[in-house]
Structure formats: structure tokens, C-alpha cells
Amino acid sequence: MARGRTAVAEPETPETDETVKDYTVYAGKEPTPTMVDFADWLIQEVGLEFGTVKEQNAFRDGVRLGGTLRMEFQRSEFNVERREKRRQAREAAAAAEPEANGAAAPAPAKPAARGKAATAKSAATTTTKPTAPARRGRGAVAAAAKPDTAAAPY
């Protein structure tokens, strides 16, 4: 084994899809100091106001549970199914949109060419004189803000 690394023991019972997790244990837990700070910050930054202390406590409880269980929700079958339904609905709406207008779907726009070949091609088709490259550094902002009023002496 590599130096400084420890072996991680395999769990005795592997979790399967049939394993039902009990999230109700989080309902009665006290919020961590970070969760309290997060709720305070949300109230301050968003400018939330509550009619009663009960409403504010319910909000703080939602912040605590949401922050604690967010990643579990992201992994949940519930979330996966809902996302899939929304994706299918978007695709169906996009497919029905051109048909609703009675026109065929327009071809997707071709992306702009990149690289030296594209630069050479655009330079060959351009009849105007190329401009100097943009300045870099702190002077670039000042130069961009100042209009060019001086005429060339030649």
C-alpha cells in the first residue's frame, strides 16, 4: 500500500435500490452554526420579512433541511424521474414548435470557423485595412475610454 494512505473497509451490507433511507431523523435535529448563519445571511441579503416568529422559524427549518438533504435529493430516484419528465416535455415542445408554425425546422447555424485557416480566409476576403490588436494591461481601459481625437501627422 502507498505510504500515507489507509485502507477503506468495504461496507458489510452494500446499499441497494431496495434500501429505504429514513430522512425523518433530520426533522428534529438542531441546526449547525453554519446553517444558522446561512439562514441569517439569506434573510439579510434577500431582505426577507416575516409576519410572525413562527413563519421565520419555519423558514429557518426549511433552510436547515434543504442544506442538509440537498445532495440526497440530487441522487434520489424522485429527482431523476422528475428531471426526465421535464426533459421529455421540453423535447416534445421543441419538436411541436416548427409543426405548429407550418414550417420545417430551420437548419442549425454553422459554427464560425476557427484557427489559422479561418483567419487567412477572412483576411483574404476582407478589403479593409486590419486594425491594431487591443492593448492589454491597465492602459487598455484608459485608452478605450478616451476618444481618439488626434489626427495622424502624416
NORCORSUL-V501119 format. One record per pair of residues at least 12 apart in sequence whose ideal C-beta (glycine too) atoms are under 6 Angstrom apart, sorted by sequence separation. I is the first residue (numbers start at 1). GAP is how many residues later the second one is. D is the distance in whole Angstrom. If there is no record, write none. Layout:
i->I gap->GAP d->D
i->I gap->GAP d->D
//
This chain:
i->39 gap->21 d->4
i->39 gap->24 d->4
i->38 gap->25 d->6
i->35 gap->29 d->5
i->35 gap->32 d->6
i->31 gap->33 d->4
i->26 gap->42 d->6
//
